[in-house]
């Protein structure tokens, strides 16, 4: 039986709606104004080369902080649906297969472009940590590879940021399954705007606090965007498109390293401007909200058939009712974090955890200290940033064949291949040690894989998590993947802060290679193939396999 879709105003304008639109836009305006009130102190320090150490927080900044807090509260009220709309019923009997069979339409293209922008903006935040650390350590006199005798380690900055992303990954995973994918993405975007004031903080401890809050938003954006894409893109295109869009993680690294070597370099605006860029990038994401739909599968899982029908019509899906066995199996899944760690999902979660921890160890251990380590080995700061930018540029085109391998060849085998290549390059750094700096060809050859490879592996890991978990816990599952990635960063940064290990190239490479090898073993033992399968079919096979066992 076909589902009737009325000609409502919301449908005619593309289902772009907020629970309280006035509150949302007032909140965004207040947060933006609050950040702008912090800029006079920054630009007023031009004669001091934009160094704010020791300056006093003035009245406009205090007013700005208050506006940011009030603005975030208003945006939460503006986007969170009414309690009666969060769950109107059980899993709908609308057939979702039609959406999987739909052709790629302009609405899909718009969604993919906006999600690519969201992922780029999101990944730029933690990537920035590696490039602000040397400048921050120099301005505040913090302990770093270039200043090993100072008392307060600069590693507290990335540790605070990555700890925030761990919390944010699980918090936003819960929110995405509770209030919706779209609302969660927009809330993260508003936090990006507010935490731009990290670039105007005159005290290192305020930087640590703001960096933690920034992490809350960063941790939530990536898993929610992948959950939304998985639920809106037709099955035959889902895998390769998600990995291709997720591969823009490398694009974020290219942009950040370019900004660090130009406007963020000493003699220009300095390291602080890299944080202040959160204002225009966050505003851009909010302005693109018109092209961010709510997930139809989320709406169906909460009995909101009419809203789902409006969105599915927009994406060229023929909406019919069909009490299929796949949907009946899906109903057995409870919306709880515990579901991730029990039954047929326990082995898959082990895969996700090992992959995430390995990725985090590389991204926030190896990559985090590469700029400082290269400077320690004799490279100038600008040269170090340029080397990393060039390495990312060399590897960026390789995202296309990886996307094709994942979507056309095998999702499971692609994970194994990427993990093996990245591990091999890391072991190359372990063997070469600091001598790698004497051979530019070897340095570039080995750097390309951890910088490009870990970006592609991040996309592959989160894409895989968005496919193997059912709708009711999909955001939690992608949150687990993102949280594991950031937890790997917490581990390596905590080791650095505790001075258990010197953050040398070979040590950080070894710490990243070990969990990736374990991930290969876990994928071989527990991994499932997701290539071109409907999401409901993947879940049904997993649950039916558990029953048979």
C-alpha positions as CSV (number, residue, x, y, z in Angstrom):
1,X,0.0,0.0,0.0
2,X,1.5,3.3,-1.0
3,X,1.9,5.9,1.7
4,X,0.0,9.2,1.2
5,X,2.1,12.3,1.5
6,X,0.3,15.5,1.9
7,X,1.3,18.7,0.3
8,X,2.4,20.4,3.5
9,X,4.4,23.6,3.6
10,X,7.3,21.6,5.1
11,X,7.3,19.2,2.1
12,X,7.2,22.0,-0.4
13,X,10.2,23.7,1.1
14,X,12.2,20.5,1.4
15,X,11.4,19.5,5.0
16,X,13.7,22.2,6.4
17,X,12.2,22.7,9.9
18,X,13.3,23.4,13.4
19,X,11.3,22.8,16.6
20,X,11.7,26.5,17.5
21,X,13.3,28.4,14.6
22,X,13.4,31.7,16.3
23,X,15.3,30.4,19.3
24,X,17.8,28.6,17.0
25,X,18.7,31.6,14.9
26,X,18.8,33.9,17.9
27,X,21.2,31.5,19.6
28,X,23.4,31.3,16.5
29,X,23.5,35.1,16.4
30,X,24.4,35.4,20.1
31,X,27.2,32.8,19.8
32,X,28.6,34.6,16.7
33,X,28.4,38.0,18.4
34,X,30.1,36.5,21.5
35,X,33.1,35.4,19.4
36,X,33.3,38.7,17.6
37,X,33.7,40.5,21.0
38,X,36.9,38.5,21.5
39,X,38.6,39.7,18.3
40,X,39.6,43.3,19.4
41,X,42.1,41.9,22.0
42,X,43.6,39.6,19.4
43,X,44.0,42.3,16.7
44,X,45.1,44.8,19.3
45,X,48.2,42.6,20.0
46,X,49.6,43.2,16.5
47,X,52.7,45.0,17.8
48,X,53.4,42.0,20.1
49,X,53.1,39.6,17.1
50,X,49.7,38.5,18.2
51,X,51.0,37.1,21.5
52,X,48.4,37.5,24.3
53,X,50.3,35.9,27.2
54,X,49.8,37.8,30.5
55,X,47.0,40.1,29.2
56,X,43.9,40.6,31.3
57,X,40.4,39.4,30.1
58,X,38.5,42.6,29.5
59,X,34.8,43.4,29.8
60,X,33.8,42.8,26.1
61,X,35.3,39.3,26.4
62,X,33.3,38.6,29.5
63,X,30.2,39.7,27.8
64,X,31.1,37.6,24.8
65,X,31.5,34.5,27.0
66,X,28.0,35.1,28.5
67,X,26.5,35.5,25.0
68,X,28.1,32.3,23.9
69,X,26.7,30.3,26.9
70,X,23.2,31.8,26.4
71,X,23.4,31.3,22.6
72,X,24.3,27.6,22.9
73,X,21.4,27.1,25.3
74,X,19.0,28.8,22.9
75,X,20.2,26.7,19.9
76,X,19.7,23.5,21.9
77,X,16.1,24.6,22.6
78,X,15.7,25.5,19.0
79,X,16.7,22.2,17.4
80,X,15.7,19.6,19.9
81,X,12.3,18.2,18.9
82,X,9.4,18.2,21.3
83,X,9.3,15.2,23.6
84,X,6.2,13.9,21.9
85,X,8.0,13.9,18.6
86,X,11.1,12.0,19.7
87,X,9.4,8.6,19.6
88,X,5.8,8.3,18.3
89,X,5.8,4.6,17.9
90,X,7.6,1.4,17.0
91,X,9.6,0.6,13.9
92,X,7.5,1.6,10.9
93,X,6.4,-0.9,8.3
94,X,7.4,1.4,5.4
95,X,9.6,-0.4,2.9
96,X,13.0,1.2,2.9
97,X,14.3,-1.0,0.0
98,X,12.8,1.6,-2.4
99,X,15.2,4.2,-1.1
100,X,18.1,1.8,-1.7
101,X,17.0,1.3,-5.3
102,X,16.6,5.0,-6.0
103,X,19.0,6.6,-8.5
104,X,21.4,9.3,-7.4
105,X,19.5,12.6,-7.6
106,X,20.5,16.3,-7.1
107,X,19.4,15.9,-3.4
108,X,21.9,13.1,-2.9
109,X,24.7,15.2,-4.5
110,X,23.8,18.2,-2.3
111,X,23.9,16.0,0.8
112,X,27.3,14.6,-0.1
113,X,28.8,18.0,-0.8
114,X,27.5,19.4,2.5
115,X,28.7,16.3,4.4
116,X,32.1,16.6,2.8
117,X,32.3,20.2,4.0
118,X,31.1,19.2,7.5
119,X,33.8,16.4,7.7
120,X,36.5,18.8,6.5
121,X,35.5,21.5,9.0
122,X,35.3,18.9,11.8
123,X,38.6,17.2,11.1
124,X,40.4,20.5,10.8
125,X,39.9,21.1,14.6
126,X,41.9,18.2,16.0
127,X,44.4,18.4,13.1
128,X,45.1,22.0,14.2
129,X,46.4,20.7,17.5
130,X,49.6,19.5,15.9
131,X,50.3,22.8,14.3
132,X,49.4,25.1,17.3
133,X,51.5,23.1,19.8
134,X,54.9,24.5,18.8
135,X,53.7,28.1,18.8
136,X,51.8,27.8,22.0
137,X,54.7,26.1,23.7
138,X,57.0,28.9,22.6
139,X,54.7,31.7,23.8
140,X,53.8,30.2,27.2
141,X,57.2,28.5,27.8
142,X,55.6,25.0,28.0
143,X,57.5,21.7,27.8
144,X,57.9,20.3,24.4
145,X,60.5,18.4,22.3
146,X,62.1,21.9,21.7
147,X,61.9,22.9,25.4
148,X,62.2,19.6,27.5
149,X,63.1,21.3,30.8
150,X,59.8,23.3,31.3
151,X,57.4,22.2,34.0
152,X,54.0,22.4,32.3
153,X,53.8,20.2,29.2
154,X,52.2,21.5,26.0
155,X,50.8,18.0,25.6
156,X,48.0,19.0,28.0
157,X,46.4,21.0,25.1
158,X,45.9,18.0,22.7
159,X,45.1,15.8,25.7
160,X,42.3,18.2,26.7
161,X,41.0,18.4,23.2
162,X,41.1,14.7,22.5
163,X,39.5,13.9,25.9
164,X,36.7,16.1,24.9
165,X,36.2,14.3,21.6
166,X,36.0,10.9,23.5
167,X,33.2,12.3,25.6
168,X,31.6,14.0,22.6
169,X,31.6,10.8,20.5
170,X,29.5,8.9,23.0
171,X,27.4,11.9,23.9
172,X,26.6,12.8,20.3
173,X,26.1,9.1,19.5
174,X,23.4,9.0,22.1
175,X,21.9,12.3,20.9
176,X,21.9,11.2,17.3
177,X,19.8,8.1,18.2
178,X,17.7,10.2,20.5
179,X,16.9,13.6,18.9
180,X,18.0,12.9,15.3
181,X,21.0,13.2,13.1
182,X,20.3,16.7,11.7
183,X,19.8,18.3,15.1
184,X,23.0,16.8,16.4
185,X,25.1,18.0,13.5
186,X,23.8,21.6,13.9
187,X,24.5,21.6,17.6
188,X,28.1,20.5,16.9
189,X,28.4,23.3,14.3
190,X,27.3,25.9,16.9
191,X,30.0,24.6,19.3
192,X,32.6,25.1,16.6
193,X,31.7,28.7,16.4
194,X,31.8,29.3,20.1
195,X,35.1,27.6,20.8
196,X,36.8,29.8,18.2
197,X,37.6,32.0,21.2
198,X,40.3,29.6,22.1
199,X,42.5,31.8,19.9
200,X,42.0,34.8,22.2
201,X,42.7,33.2,25.5
202,X,45.6,34.9,27.3
203,X,46.1,32.0,29.8
204,X,47.2,28.5,28.8
205,X,44.7,26.9,31.3
206,X,41.8,28.7,29.6
207,X,43.1,27.2,26.3
208,X,43.0,23.8,27.8
209,X,39.4,24.3,29.0
210,X,38.2,25.7,25.6
211,X,40.0,23.0,23.8
212,X,38.1,20.3,25.8
213,X,34.8,22.0,24.9
214,X,35.8,22.2,21.3
215,X,36.5,18.5,21.5
216,X,32.9,17.8,22.6
217,X,31.6,19.1,19.3
218,X,34.3,17.6,17.1
219,X,33.7,14.1,18.7
220,X,30.1,14.2,17.7
221,X,30.2,15.6,14.1
222,X,32.1,12.8,12.3
223,X,30.0,9.8,13.5
224,X,26.7,11.5,13.0
225,X,27.5,12.6,9.4
226,X,28.4,9.0,8.5
227,X,25.3,7.7,10.1
228,X,23.2,10.1,8.1
229,X,25.0,9.3,4.8
230,X,24.6,5.5,5.4
231,X,20.9,5.9,5.9
232,X,20.2,8.2,2.9
233,X,22.5,6.9,0.1
234,X,21.3,4.0,-2.1
235,X,23.0,0.7,-1.2
236,X,24.9,0.1,-4.4
237,X,26.6,3.5,-4.1
238,X,26.8,3.7,-0.3
239,X,30.2,2.2,0.5
240,X,32.4,3.9,-2.1
241,X,30.7,7.3,-1.7
242,X,31.1,7.3,2.1
243,X,34.7,6.3,1.9
244,X,35.4,8.9,-0.8
245,X,33.7,11.7,1.2
246,X,35.3,10.5,4.4
247,X,38.7,10.6,2.6
248,X,38.3,14.3,2.8
249,X,40.0,13.9,6.1
250,X,43.2,14.1,4.1
251,X,41.8,17.3,2.5
252,X,41.4,18.8,6.0
253,X,45.0,17.9,6.7
254,X,46.1,19.6,3.5
255,X,44.1,22.8,4.3
256,X,45.3,22.9,7.9
257,X,49.0,22.4,7.0
258,X,48.7,25.1,4.3
259,X,47.1,27.6,6.7
260,X,49.8,26.8,9.3
261,X,52.6,27.4,6.8
262,X,51.0,30.7,5.6
263,X,48.7,32.9,7.8
264,X,49.5,30.9,10.9
265,X,53.3,31.1,10.5
266,X,55.5,33.2,12.8
267,X,55.6,36.8,11.4
268,X,52.0,36.5,10.2
269,X,49.0,36.0,12.5
270,X,50.7,33.2,14.4
271,X,49.2,30.0,15.8
272,X,46.1,31.6,17.4
273,X,44.5,32.4,14.1
274,X,44.1,28.7,13.4
275,X,41.6,28.5,16.3
276,X,39.9,31.7,15.3
277,X,39.1,30.2,11.9
278,X,36.4,28.1,13.8
279,X,34.1,31.2,13.4
280,X,33.8,31.4,9.6
281,X,33.9,27.6,9.2
282,X,31.2,27.1,11.8
283,X,29.0,29.8,10.4
284,X,29.4,28.2,6.9
285,X,28.2,24.9,8.2
286,X,25.1,26.4,9.8
287,X,24.2,28.3,6.6
288,X,24.4,25.0,4.7
289,X,21.7,23.5,7.0
290,X,19.1,23.7,4.2
291,X,20.8,20.8,2.5
292,X,21.0,18.6,5.6
293,X,17.9,16.5,5.9
294,X,16.8,14.3,8.8
295,X,17.5,10.6,8.3
296,X,14.4,8.9,7.0
297,X,15.4,5.7,8.7
298,X,15.7,7.5,12.0
299,X,12.2,8.9,11.5
300,X,10.8,5.5,10.5
301,X,12.4,3.9,13.5
302,X,10.5,6.3,15.7
303,X,7.1,5.9,13.9
304,X,7.2,9.3,12.1
305,X,6.1,7.9,8.8
306,X,4.8,11.1,7.2
307,X,8.0,13.1,7.8
308,X,10.0,10.2,6.5
309,X,7.8,10.0,3.4
310,X,8.4,13.6,2.6
311,X,12.2,13.2,2.7
312,X,12.1,9.9,0.8
313,X,10.1,11.6,-1.9
314,X,12.7,14.3,-2.1
315,X,15.3,11.6,-2.7
316,X,13.3,9.8,-5.5
317,X,12.1,6.9,-3.4
318,X,8.8,5.1,-4.0
319,X,7.3,4.8,-0.5
320,X,5.2,1.6,0.2
321,X,4.3,-0.3,3.3
322,X,5.9,-3.7,3.6
323,X,6.1,-5.8,6.8
324,X,9.3,-7.5,5.7
325,X,11.2,-10.1,7.8
326,X,14.2,-7.8,7.8
327,X,12.2,-5.1,9.6
328,X,10.8,-7.6,12.0
329,X,14.4,-8.6,12.9
330,X,15.4,-5.0,13.3
331,X,12.7,-4.5,15.9
332,X,14.5,-6.9,18.2
333,X,17.3,-4.3,18.7
334,X,17.0,-2.1,21.7
335,X,18.2,1.5,21.7
336,X,21.0,1.0,24.3
337,X,24.8,1.2,24.4
338,X,24.9,-2.3,25.9
339,X,23.7,-3.7,22.5
340,X,27.1,-2.8,21.0
341,X,28.9,-5.1,23.4
342,X,26.7,-8.1,23.4
343,X,25.5,-10.8,21.1
344,X,26.4,-10.6,17.4
345,X,27.7,-7.1,17.7
346,X,30.4,-7.9,20.3
347,X,32.9,-9.1,17.8
348,X,32.2,-6.2,15.4
349,X,32.7,-3.8,18.3
350,X,36.1,-5.4,19.0
351,X,37.0,-4.7,15.3
352,X,35.9,-1.1,15.7
353,X,37.8,-0.6,19.0
354,X,41.1,-2.0,17.7
355,X,40.9,0.0,14.5
356,X,39.9,3.2,16.3
357,X,42.7,2.9,18.9
358,X,45.3,2.3,16.2
359,X,44.0,5.2,14.2
360,X,44.1,7.4,17.3
361,X,47.6,6.4,18.2
362,X,48.8,7.4,14.8
363,X,46.7,10.5,14.3
364,X,47.3,12.0,17.8
365,X,50.6,10.4,18.6
366,X,52.7,10.0,15.4
367,X,51.0,12.9,13.5
368,X,50.7,15.1,16.5
369,X,54.4,15.2,17.2
370,X,55.6,15.1,13.6
371,X,55.9,19.0,13.3
372,X,57.8,19.2,16.6
373,X,60.0,16.2,15.8
374,X,60.9,17.4,12.4
375,X,61.9,20.8,13.9
376,X,63.9,18.8,16.5
377,X,65.7,17.1,13.7
378,X,66.8,20.4,12.1
379,X,63.8,21.4,9.9
380,X,62.5,25.0,10.3
381,X,58.8,25.3,11.5
382,X,57.6,26.4,8.0
383,X,59.5,23.6,6.3
384,X,58.1,21.0,8.7
385,X,54.5,22.2,7.9
386,X,55.3,22.2,4.2
387,X,56.7,18.6,4.3
388,X,53.5,17.4,5.9
389,X,51.3,19.4,3.4
390,X,53.2,17.9,0.5
391,X,52.9,14.4,1.9
392,X,49.2,14.8,2.2
393,X,48.9,16.2,-1.3
394,X,50.9,13.2,-2.8
395,X,48.6,10.7,-1.1
396,X,45.3,12.5,-1.6
397,X,44.5,11.0,-5.1
398,X,44.8,7.6,-3.6
399,X,41.5,8.1,-1.8
400,X,39.7,7.4,-5.1
401,X,41.0,3.8,-5.6
402,X,40.4,3.1,-1.9
403,X,36.8,4.2,-2.2
404,X,36.3,1.9,-5.2
405,X,37.9,-1.0,-3.5
406,X,35.6,-0.6,-0.5
407,X,32.4,-0.2,-2.5
408,X,33.1,-2.5,-5.4
409,X,35.7,-5.1,-4.2
410,X,35.2,-5.8,-0.5
411,X,34.7,-3.7,2.6
412,X,36.3,-6.4,4.8
413,X,39.3,-6.9,2.6
414,X,39.9,-3.2,2.1
415,X,40.1,-2.7,5.9
416,X,42.7,-5.5,6.1
417,X,44.7,-4.0,3.2
418,X,44.7,-0.5,4.5
419,X,45.6,-1.6,8.1
420,X,48.5,-3.7,6.7
421,X,49.9,-0.9,4.5
422,X,49.8,1.6,7.3
423,X,51.4,-0.8,9.8
424,X,54.2,-1.5,7.4
425,X,55.0,2.2,6.9
426,X,55.0,2.7,10.7
427,X,57.3,-0.2,11.2
428,X,59.5,1.5,8.6
429,X,59.8,4.5,10.9
430,X,60.5,2.2,13.8
431,X,63.5,0.7,11.9
432,X,64.8,4.0,10.4
433,X,64.4,6.1,13.6
434,X,65.8,9.6,13.5
435,X,68.0,8.7,10.6
436,X,65.0,9.1,8.3
437,X,65.5,12.8,8.3
438,X,68.8,12.4,6.4
439,X,67.0,10.8,3.4
440,X,64.2,13.1,1.9
441,X,63.0,10.4,-0.5
442,X,62.6,7.8,2.3
443,X,61.0,10.5,4.6
444,X,58.4,11.4,2.0
445,X,57.8,7.8,1.0
446,X,57.1,6.7,4.6
447,X,55.2,9.8,5.5
448,X,52.7,9.5,2.7
449,X,51.2,6.3,4.1
450,X,50.6,7.3,7.7
451,X,49.2,10.7,6.7
452,X,47.1,9.7,3.7
453,X,46.6,6.1,4.8
454,X,45.3,7.0,8.3
455,X,42.9,9.5,6.8
456,X,41.5,6.8,4.4
457,X,41.5,4.2,7.2
458,X,39.5,6.7,9.4
459,X,36.9,7.0,6.7
460,X,36.8,3.3,6.1
461,X,36.4,2.5,9.8
462,X,33.6,4.9,10.5
463,X,31.8,4.0,7.2
464,X,32.0,0.3,8.2
465,X,30.6,1.1,11.7
466,X,27.7,3.0,10.1
467,X,26.8,-0.1,8.1
468,X,27.2,-3.0,10.5
469,X,25.0,-1.5,13.3
470,X,21.2,-1.3,13.0
471,X,19.3,2.0,12.9
472,X,18.3,2.1,16.5
473,X,22.0,2.1,17.6
474,X,23.7,3.3,14.5
475,X,24.7,6.7,15.9
476,X,26.0,4.9,19.0
477,X,28.0,2.5,16.9
478,X,29.6,5.3,14.8
479,X,30.1,7.1,18.1
480,X,32.0,4.1,19.4
481,X,34.2,4.1,16.3
482,X,35.0,7.8,16.7
483,X,35.3,7.5,20.4
484,X,37.8,4.6,20.1
485,X,39.8,6.7,17.6
486,X,40.0,9.6,20.1
487,X,40.7,7.2,23.0
488,X,43.8,6.0,21.2
489,X,44.8,9.7,21.2
490,X,44.1,10.0,24.9
491,X,46.3,7.0,25.6
492,X,49.3,8.2,23.6
493,X,49.0,11.8,24.9
494,X,48.6,10.6,28.5
495,X,51.9,8.6,28.1
496,X,53.6,11.8,26.9
497,X,52.2,13.9,29.7
498,X,53.3,11.3,32.3
499,X,56.8,11.3,30.7
500,X,56.7,7.6,30.3
501,X,57.9,7.9,26.8
502,X,59.7,10.6,24.7
503,X,57.4,11.4,21.7
504,X,60.1,10.4,19.2
505,X,59.2,9.4,15.6
506,X,60.0,5.7,16.2
507,X,58.2,5.4,19.5
508,X,54.9,7.0,18.3
509,X,55.1,4.9,15.2
510,X,55.4,1.7,17.2
511,X,52.5,2.6,19.5
512,X,50.2,3.1,16.4
513,X,51.3,-0.1,14.6
514,X,50.6,-2.6,17.4
515,X,46.7,-2.0,17.7
516,X,46.4,-1.9,13.8
517,X,48.0,-5.4,13.7
518,X,45.5,-6.5,16.3
519,X,42.7,-5.0,14.2
520,X,43.7,-7.1,11.2
521,X,43.3,-10.2,13.3
522,X,39.9,-9.1,14.7
523,X,38.6,-8.3,11.2
524,X,39.6,-11.7,9.9
525,X,37.9,-13.3,12.9
526,X,34.7,-11.3,13.3
527,X,34.3,-9.0,10.3
528,X,31.3,-9.2,8.0
529,X,30.9,-8.1,4.4
530,X,28.7,-5.1,3.8
531,X,29.4,-4.4,0.1
532,X,26.2,-3.2,-1.7
533,X,23.9,-4.8,0.9
534,X,20.8,-3.0,2.4
535,X,21.4,-1.9,6.0
536,X,18.4,-3.9,7.2
537,X,19.7,-7.0,5.4
538,X,23.1,-6.7,7.1
539,X,21.4,-6.6,10.5
540,X,19.1,-9.5,9.7
541,X,22.1,-11.7,8.6
542,X,24.0,-10.8,11.8
543,X,21.0,-11.6,14.1
544,X,19.9,-14.7,12.2
545,X,23.5,-16.0,12.3
546,X,23.6,-15.5,16.0
547,X,20.4,-17.5,16.4
548,X,21.7,-20.3,14.2
549,X,24.9,-20.4,16.3
